[in-house]
Amino acid sequence: MARAHRFTVTLTLAMGIALGLLARNPFSRAVADPSGSAQPAALKIATVNTYDLLAALLDADRYATPRTENEQSWLDKIKDLAEALQSLEARIGILSDQEPEKKLLIDQYQQKQAERQKTLAQARQETDAFKAKQIGKAFAEILAAADAVADEGGFTLVISRRSPTSPWDSVGVNSAIQEILARPLLRETAAQEITGPVAEKLGITLEDKAEGQ
């Protein structure tokens, strides 16, 4: 899966994913005690690489296809406006300043250019909103899949994280900070990695990565 097709996950989103708990309250299941008081169930911890799951899920056809169609619809509108501007520019270029039609065409050109600028701004806003909605929907899918795997495996706590030993994809200060924030667990010997089973629930395949990723 080419990284060029992946979303750029923002610093805020990375913080939320890195620090969020995916599953249930670890103390919500009580066990009986001879004294009659309830005791919290023993912790059984699992970890999930939400960051890579999110990127892979957004690259899946069920997300990539509607996203591409949305972007293409805006590109078509912008292309039509650009062609209209080129046509007006060509017509203006062959008229002398003395011809009344030239001023009319110049006014039309300016109006069309303003429309193009407005459409460009609207396209950026609308496509960004579309992508944000997809991220929320994909994350909800990951939550549901992680919860199902946790139920099957008897896990009481599921933590979203990247392995501290996994490779970095940082090209600047901000991306390096994202990589750190995506690794809240520095030691996880008691935790079981369940990213693979969660990916299977989602019907996606992750790239081969270093052990622990």
Contacts in CASP RR format, 6 or more apart in sequence:
PFRMAT RR
TARGET T0000
AUTHOR 0000-0000-0000
METHOD contacts of the structure
MODEL  1
MARAHRFTVTLTLAMGIALGLLARNPFSRAVADPSGSAQPAALKIATVNT
YDLLAALLDADRYATPRTENEQSWLDKIKDLAEALQSLEARIGILSDQEP
EKKLLIDQYQQKQAERQKTLAQARQETDAFKAKQIGKAFAEILAAADAVA
DEGGFTLVISRRSPTSPWDSVGVNSAIQEILARPLLRETAAQEITGPVAE
KLGITLEDKAEGQ
1 56 0 8 1.000
1 59 0 8 1.000
1 205 0 8 1.000
1 207 0 8 1.000
3 169 0 8 1.000
5 59 0 8 1.000
5 64 0 8 1.000
6 55 0 8 1.000
6 58 0 8 1.000
6 59 0 8 1.000
7 54 0 8 1.000
7 55 0 8 1.000
7 58 0 8 1.000
7 131 0 8 1.000
7 135 0 8 1.000
9 17 0 8 1.000
9 51 0 8 1.000
9 54 0 8 1.000
9 55 0 8 1.000
9 135 0 8 1.000
9 178 0 8 1.000
11 174 0 8 1.000
11 177 0 8 1.000
11 178 0 8 1.000
11 181 0 8 1.000
13 135 0 8 1.000
14 51 0 8 1.000
14 178 0 8 1.000
14 181 0 8 1.000
14 182 0 8 1.000
15 181 0 8 1.000
17 50 0 8 1.000
17 51 0 8 1.000
17 54 0 8 1.000
17 139 0 8 1.000
17 160 0 8 1.000
17 182 0 8 1.000
18 51 0 8 1.000
18 160 0 8 1.000
18 161 0 8 1.000
18 162 0 8 1.000
18 181 0 8 1.000
18 182 0 8 1.000
18 183 0 8 1.000
18 184 0 8 1.000
19 160 0 8 1.000
19 181 0 8 1.000
19 184 0 8 1.000
20 159 0 8 1.000
20 160 0 8 1.000
21 157 0 8 1.000
21 158 0 8 1.000
21 159 0 8 1.000
21 160 0 8 1.000
22 48 0 8 1.000
22 50 0 8 1.000
22 142 0 8 1.000
22 143 0 8 1.000
22 146 0 8 1.000
22 147 0 8 1.000
22 150 0 8 1.000
22 158 0 8 1.000
22 159 0 8 1.000
22 160 0 8 1.000
23 46 0 8 1.000
23 146 0 8 1.000
23 147 0 8 1.000
23 150 0 8 1.000
23 155 0 8 1.000
23 156 0 8 1.000
23 157 0 8 1.000
23 158 0 8 1.000
24 147 0 8 1.000
24 150 0 8 1.000
24 156 0 8 1.000
24 157 0 8 1.000
24 158 0 8 1.000
26 40 0 8 1.000
26 41 0 8 1.000
26 43 0 8 1.000
26 156 0 8 1.000
26 157 0 8 1.000
27 40 0 8 1.000
27 41 0 8 1.000
29 40 0 8 1.000
29 41 0 8 1.000
29 156 0 8 1.000
30 38 0 8 1.000
30 39 0 8 1.000
30 40 0 8 1.000
30 41 0 8 1.000
31 38 0 8 1.000
31 39 0 8 1.000
31 40 0 8 1.000
31 41 0 8 1.000
32 38 0 8 1.000
32 39 0 8 1.000
33 39 0 8 1.000
41 156 0 8 1.000
42 156 0 8 1.000
43 156 0 8 1.000
43 157 0 8 1.000
44 153 0 8 1.000
44 154 0 8 1.000
44 155 0 8 1.000
44 156 0 8 1.000
44 157 0 8 1.000
44 192 0 8 1.000
45 155 0 8 1.000
45 156 0 8 1.000
45 157 0 8 1.000
45 158 0 8 1.000
45 159 0 8 1.000
45 188 0 8 1.000
45 190 0 8 1.000
45 191 0 8 1.000
45 192 0 8 1.000
46 149 0 8 1.000
46 150 0 8 1.000
46 153 0 8 1.000
46 155 0 8 1.000
46 157 0 8 1.000
46 158 0 8 1.000
46 159 0 8 1.000
46 191 0 8 1.000
46 192 0 8 1.000
46 193 0 8 1.000
46 194 0 8 1.000
47 158 0 8 1.000
47 159 0 8 1.000
47 160 0 8 1.000
47 161 0 8 1.000
47 163 0 8 1.000
47 185 0 8 1.000
47 188 0 8 1.000
47 191 0 8 1.000
47 192 0 8 1.000
47 193 0 8 1.000
47 194 0 8 1.000
47 195 0 8 1.000
48 142 0 8 1.000
48 146 0 8 1.000
48 158 0 8 1.000
48 159 0 8 1.000
48 160 0 8 1.000
48 161 0 8 1.000
48 193 0 8 1.000
48 194 0 8 1.000
48 195 0 8 1.000
48 198 0 8 1.000
49 160 0 8 1.000
49 161 0 8 1.000
49 162 0 8 1.000
49 163 0 8 1.000
49 166 0 8 1.000
49 193 0 8 1.000
49 195 0 8 1.000
49 206 0 8 1.000
49 213 0 8 1.000
50 139 0 8 1.000
50 142 0 8 1.000
50 160 0 8 1.000
50 161 0 8 1.000
51 160 0 8 1.000
51 162 0 8 1.000
51 182 0 8 1.000
52 162 0 8 1.000
52 195 0 8 1.000
52 206 0 8 1.000
52 207 0 8 1.000
52 209 0 8 1.000
52 213 0 8 1.000
53 142 0 8 1.000
53 195 0 8 1.000
53 198 0 8 1.000
53 199 0 8 1.000
53 202 0 8 1.000
53 204 0 8 1.000
53 206 0 8 1.000
54 135 0 8 1.000
54 138 0 8 1.000
54 139 0 8 1.000
54 142 0 8 1.000
56 199 0 8 1.000
56 204 0 8 1.000
56 205 0 8 1.000
56 206 0 8 1.000
56 207 0 8 1.000
57 63 0 8 1.000
57 138 0 8 1.000
57 141 0 8 1.000
57 142 0 8 1.000
57 202 0 8 1.000
57 204 0 8 1.000
58 64 0 8 1.000
58 67 0 8 1.000
58 134 0 8 1.000
58 135 0 8 1.000
58 138 0 8 1.000
60 203 0 8 1.000
60 204 0 8 1.000
63 134 0 8 1.000
63 138 0 8 1.000
66 134 0 8 1.000
67 130 0 8 1.000
67 131 0 8 1.000
67 134 0 8 1.000
70 126 0 8 1.000
70 127 0 8 1.000
70 130 0 8 1.000
71 127 0 8 1.000
74 119 0 8 1.000
74 122 0 8 1.000
74 123 0 8 1.000
74 126 0 8 1.000
74 127 0 8 1.000
75 123 0 8 1.000
77 119 0 8 1.000
77 123 0 8 1.000
78 116 0 8 1.000
78 119 0 8 1.000
78 120 0 8 1.000
78 123 0 8 1.000
81 112 0 8 1.000
81 115 0 8 1.000
81 116 0 8 1.000
81 119 0 8 1.000
82 116 0 8 1.000
84 112 0 8 1.000
85 109 0 8 1.000
85 112 0 8 1.000
85 113 0 8 1.000
85 116 0 8 1.000
88 105 0 8 1.000
88 108 0 8 1.000
88 109 0 8 1.000
88 112 0 8 1.000
89 109 0 8 1.000
91 105 0 8 1.000
92 102 0 8 1.000
92 105 0 8 1.000
92 106 0 8 1.000
92 109 0 8 1.000
95 101 0 8 1.000
95 102 0 8 1.000
95 105 0 8 1.000
96 102 0 8 1.000
141 202 0 8 1.000
142 198 0 8 1.000
142 202 0 8 1.000
145 198 0 8 1.000
145 201 0 8 1.000
145 202 0 8 1.000
146 158 0 8 1.000
146 194 0 8 1.000
146 198 0 8 1.000
147 158 0 8 1.000
148 201 0 8 1.000
149 155 0 8 1.000
149 194 0 8 1.000
149 197 0 8 1.000
149 198 0 8 1.000
149 201 0 8 1.000
150 156 0 8 1.000
150 158 0 8 1.000
150 194 0 8 1.000
152 197 0 8 1.000
155 192 0 8 1.000
155 194 0 8 1.000
158 194 0 8 1.000
159 184 0 8 1.000
159 185 0 8 1.000
159 191 0 8 1.000
161 182 0 8 1.000
161 183 0 8 1.000
161 184 0 8 1.000
161 185 0 8 1.000
161 188 0 8 1.000
162 179 0 8 1.000
162 182 0 8 1.000
162 183 0 8 1.000
162 213 0 8 1.000
163 183 0 8 1.000
163 188 0 8 1.000
163 193 0 8 1.000
163 212 0 8 1.000
163 213 0 8 1.000
164 183 0 8 1.000
164 185 0 8 1.000
164 186 0 8 1.000
164 187 0 8 1.000
164 188 0 8 1.000
165 210 0 8 1.000
165 211 0 8 1.000
165 212 0 8 1.000
165 213 0 8 1.000
166 183 0 8 1.000
166 209 0 8 1.000
166 210 0 8 1.000
166 212 0 8 1.000
166 213 0 8 1.000
167 209 0 8 1.000
167 210 0 8 1.000
167 213 0 8 1.000
168 176 0 8 1.000
168 179 0 8 1.000
169 175 0 8 1.000
169 179 0 8 1.000
170 176 0 8 1.000
170 178 0 8 1.000
170 179 0 8 1.000
185 191 0 8 1.000
193 212 0 8 1.000
195 206 0 8 1.000
196 206 0 8 1.000
199 205 0 8 1.000
199 206 0 8 1.000
END
